[in-house]
């Protein structure tokens, strides 16, 4: 079984061209594919390429990807806006004699916003393009780990779903073999009920047979059992498929539920009702787990 779960996590750390990076990808259930990226400012080119790669590999889920990026041994310098500083010094000198005004200090003037600017030595355009390529390649490797993690969780999920399908098959097979479903059993039960109601009054065998046949026709669950068989076969095919089958399994769960409800509504026997209720509980569990399938 090769289905994938919609929940997963992967992380990769490394370094490229003097930068330390850490990619993280995680996801939870979603009706469609919703991707959100969180990257450092100025690296929009990496996001666009990474988003395209993720779109090719994933079909469903709320996916979050983040990139942490830092220079290794980065050297920074500062630049002083001397024109602004001179203007501030001249202004401080002009108003320095005012009563109650403390004299301006150099450190105070340097702290004024815009006077000192920290400058980081950034790579040139060609070097930046190479770094972007390396970061996208690192994202692809992380994405591969992420897909593998979802496949691994999907294998466990497929086992759970497979057991639910086996239980559905066991229950409808049990219902199919019930003696109470036969017209003869229905006729005997009807005759017994009428005898209780009518006492010793003799019953018309022909009329009794006709009524029993009518009840048996209305209570026949042959079609529901046949459709449940077909749905079980389809479920097993989907669970063995390498494609994203979550939506189709969700639709199939609704079909299981529809046939089970009809079977319960047609039941004319306590044992068939018991089986129908057990079927309904199993189908509900199947549907709940299907919500996790990509």
Secondary structure by P-SEA (a helix, b strand, c coil): cbbbbccbbbbbbbccccccbbbbbbbcccccbbbbbbbcccaaaaaaaaaaaaaacccccbbbbbbbbbbcbbbbbbbbaaaaaaaaaaaaaaaccccccccccaaaaaaccccbbbbcccccaaaaaaaaaaaaaaaaaaaaaaaaaaaaaaaaaaaaaaaaaaaaaaaaaaaaacccccaaaaaaaaaaaaaaaaccccccaaaaaaaaaaaaaaacaaaaaaaaaaaaaaaaaaaacccccaaaaaaaaaaaaaaaaaaaaacccaaaaaaaaaaaaaaaaaaaaacccc
